[in-house]
Amino acid sequence: MSRRRKQSSGHPAKRAAARTPGKESPLLRAAAATPVMRGLRGLAAWVGDGVAVTDTGVPRPGDIPDLCQALGLEPPPIKIRTASRVPWLMSLWAVARAADVIQIKGRKARPGAGLAVDALETWRNAFVRTVDGDDEEFIEGAEGGALVALQVLANVPAGSAVDEAALDATIRAAAEAEGVTFDVAAGLDLLAFFGAVRRDPGRATLTPLGAHLVTVLHELTPA
């Protein structure tokens, strides 16, 4: 099982950006319609020219209901004392920061340049920077689970659905042999958020966007 190493010649998203297809490509339209891109656009609109955040750089509890409404989602039914109690929001916030859709300066969130390019480039940069954005030598957890699941799904016939339980068992067994830990379920959630897999009850299928990611990541992996 391959554990993708960090890149050594500049940020991978910079090189990924060089392969943007034409503006009317099916991939661009598909990327623009993904849950992650809808969320990033909504978050950027809410941030506007700038909005106050906590000293840890996350939305203030009192702002969460308005932010949920801006994203077209139901606010939490209970009073939220910290944004960390809303995991999906924290995941979107982390992706937005990684993709430079928002920047945190002091105690204020401001717009970044992440949405200044076409949707496919933003989408691709968001994924690469999310899974490859720390200083670890190897990528584990949900991000590692997403990357390894992509590898496995890429090796089945196009359009074929894979049993998620079998996928999880296969990856876990291989990971244990190498002494690493991959969160396959969370990895599939991440891939679905990016529109890279289609999930039906208990089954996952690689989408054209997922196949595009496989190609991009393969080109970014050192020999």
Legacy VTK file of the C-alpha trace (Angstrom):
# vtk DataFile Version 3.0
C-alpha trace
ASCII
DATASET POLYDATA
POINTS 223 float
0.000 0.000 0.000
1.324 3.388 -0.956
1.516 6.232 1.526
1.957 9.389 -0.497
4.994 11.378 0.593
5.077 15.128 0.911
6.250 17.060 -2.093
9.747 18.517 -2.160
9.557 21.038 -5.003
7.006 23.662 -4.040
3.392 23.305 -2.984
1.616 20.576 -4.984
-1.424 22.763 -5.563
0.692 25.216 -7.548
1.620 22.525 -10.034
-1.891 21.084 -10.047
-3.238 24.471 -11.101
-1.326 24.307 -14.371
-3.640 21.642 -15.804
-6.961 23.490 -15.768
-9.113 22.340 -18.717
-11.242 24.750 -20.746
-13.743 26.873 -18.873
-16.748 25.036 -20.278
-15.421 21.552 -19.551
-17.693 18.974 -17.887
-15.171 18.686 -15.054
-15.405 22.401 -14.336
-19.198 22.259 -14.233
-19.070 19.193 -11.995
-16.581 20.843 -9.632
-18.703 23.995 -9.366
-21.701 21.902 -8.284
-19.944 19.948 -5.509
-20.944 20.401 -1.861
-17.509 21.767 -1.001
-17.659 24.489 -3.659
-21.183 25.500 -2.678
-19.992 25.728 0.903
-16.890 27.740 0.026
-18.896 30.241 -2.007
-21.425 30.628 0.795
-18.702 31.031 3.392
-16.911 33.651 1.306
-20.157 35.585 0.884
-20.741 35.503 4.642
-17.212 36.705 5.410
-17.638 39.575 2.943
-14.999 42.242 3.497
-14.201 40.814 6.914
-15.837 39.407 10.023
-14.701 39.064 13.631
-13.663 35.612 14.849
-12.523 34.150 18.156
-8.942 34.306 19.373
-8.498 30.767 18.000
-9.538 31.911 14.525
-12.970 30.281 14.255
-16.498 31.739 14.009
-17.894 33.250 17.182
-20.689 31.169 18.756
-23.198 33.983 18.375
-22.524 34.167 14.632
-23.081 30.479 13.920
-26.874 30.692 13.343
-26.403 33.462 10.757
-23.556 31.543 9.129
-25.697 28.405 8.889
-28.459 30.402 7.228
-25.949 31.894 4.779
-24.939 28.341 3.870
-28.565 27.305 3.416
-28.484 24.958 6.402
-30.545 24.653 9.545
-28.835 26.194 12.586
-28.074 23.805 15.466
-31.185 23.270 17.612
-29.290 24.102 20.803
-27.199 27.049 21.886
-23.618 26.615 20.715
-20.883 27.746 23.084
-17.997 26.939 20.749
-17.754 26.359 17.004
-15.889 23.112 17.662
-19.255 21.599 18.611
-20.312 21.878 14.957
-17.906 19.456 13.211
-19.188 19.953 9.655
-18.705 23.709 10.000
-15.186 23.266 11.315
-14.383 20.971 8.398
-15.603 23.553 5.883
-13.760 26.333 7.727
-10.526 24.308 7.629
-10.904 23.651 3.895
-11.592 27.348 3.271
-8.426 28.333 5.115
-6.347 25.670 3.368
-7.632 26.801 -0.040
-7.052 30.501 0.756
-10.749 31.261 0.414
-10.485 32.974 3.790
-7.506 34.272 5.726
-7.283 34.838 9.463
-5.439 37.954 10.541
-5.595 38.750 14.209
-9.169 38.233 15.294
-10.716 38.803 11.905
-11.495 36.560 8.941
-10.911 38.247 5.608
-11.399 37.083 2.015
-8.465 35.318 0.385
-7.689 34.795 -3.277
-8.899 31.193 -3.449
-12.077 31.947 -5.393
-10.347 34.278 -7.846
-9.701 31.373 -10.237
-12.107 29.030 -12.013
-14.110 26.489 -10.044
-12.051 23.456 -11.033
-8.797 25.091 -9.989
-10.294 26.199 -6.670
-11.736 22.720 -6.116
-8.465 21.003 -6.962
-6.383 23.346 -4.815
-8.813 22.908 -1.933
-8.455 19.127 -2.014
-4.685 19.004 -2.446
-4.051 21.575 0.270
-6.529 19.908 2.628
-4.891 16.487 2.429
-1.316 17.727 2.032
-1.280 20.877 4.101
0.676 19.954 7.245
4.243 18.986 7.996
3.798 15.254 8.495
6.067 12.961 6.500
3.164 10.650 5.705
-0.554 11.323 5.580
-2.798 9.259 7.845
-6.242 9.699 9.438
-9.160 10.869 7.290
-6.882 12.479 4.711
-4.837 9.307 4.351
-8.037 7.267 4.177
-9.254 9.456 1.323
-6.007 9.113 -0.616
-5.766 5.347 -0.233
-9.463 4.878 -1.034
-8.875 6.829 -4.246
-6.052 4.448 -5.157
-8.218 1.382 -4.564
-11.252 2.764 -6.402
-9.074 3.747 -9.357
-8.122 0.097 -9.824
-11.652 -1.191 -10.394
-13.511 -0.876 -13.727
-14.819 2.641 -14.335
-18.285 3.136 -12.897
-18.115 0.033 -10.701
-19.386 0.334 -7.137
-17.226 -1.031 -4.319
-18.578 -2.386 -1.056
-17.528 0.094 1.638
-17.150 -2.539 4.358
-14.851 -4.608 2.145
-12.924 -1.483 1.163
-12.471 -0.547 4.814
-11.334 -4.056 5.768
-8.834 -4.238 2.903
-7.281 -0.869 3.696
-7.194 -1.471 7.452
-5.432 -4.808 7.030
-2.793 -3.306 4.758
-2.385 -0.268 7.025
-1.866 -2.414 10.117
0.861 -4.315 8.301
2.669 -1.010 7.740
1.996 0.352 11.219
-0.161 3.287 10.110
-3.772 4.293 10.688
-6.254 5.361 8.031
-9.814 6.463 8.810
-11.526 5.054 5.737
-15.075 6.063 6.687
-14.035 9.670 7.297
-11.941 9.542 4.132
-14.982 8.526 2.082
-16.960 11.337 3.715
-14.239 13.749 2.604
-14.243 12.374 -0.943
-18.041 12.639 -1.138
-17.862 16.242 0.121
-15.567 16.972 -2.822
-17.741 15.020 -5.252
-14.933 12.548 -5.930
-17.085 9.543 -5.039
-20.777 8.795 -5.292
-22.113 6.951 -2.273
-25.109 4.669 -2.278
-26.089 2.619 0.787
-22.939 0.699 1.683
-21.253 1.262 -1.678
-18.915 3.854 -3.212
-18.221 4.657 -6.866
-15.433 6.833 -8.238
-16.780 9.820 -10.190
-15.094 11.587 -13.130
-13.886 14.205 -10.638
-12.389 11.419 -8.546
-10.630 9.998 -11.597
-9.279 13.487 -12.298
-7.911 13.661 -8.752
-6.186 10.310 -9.192
-4.398 11.666 -12.269
-3.427 14.918 -10.543
-2.124 13.170 -7.426
-0.222 10.601 -9.480
1.579 13.386 -11.333
2.423 15.106 -8.050
3.863 12.006 -6.391
7.670 11.797 -6.548
8.979 8.720 -8.321
LINES 1 224
223 0 1 2 3 4 5 6 7 8 9 10 11 12 13 14 15 16 17 18 19 20 21 22 23 24 25 26 27 28 29 30 31 32 33 34 35 36 37 38 39 40 41 42 43 44 45 46 47 48 49 50 51 52 53 54 55 56 57 58 59 60 61 62 63 64 65 66 67 68 69 70 71 72 73 74 75 76 77 78 79 80 81 82 83 84 85 86 87 88 89 90 91 92 93 94 95 96 97 98 99 100 101 102 103 104 105 106 107 108 109 110 111 112 113 114 115 116 117 118 119 120 121 122 123 124 125 126 127 128 129 130 131 132 133 134 135 136 137 138 139 140 141 142 143 144 145 146 147 148 149 150 151 152 153 154 155 156 157 158 159 160 161 162 163 164 165 166 167 168 169 170 171 172 173 174 175 176 177 178 179 180 181 182 183 184 185 186 187 188 189 190 191 192 193 194 195 196 197 198 199 200 201 202 203 204 205 206 207 208 209 210 211 212 213 214 215 216 217 218 219 220 221 222
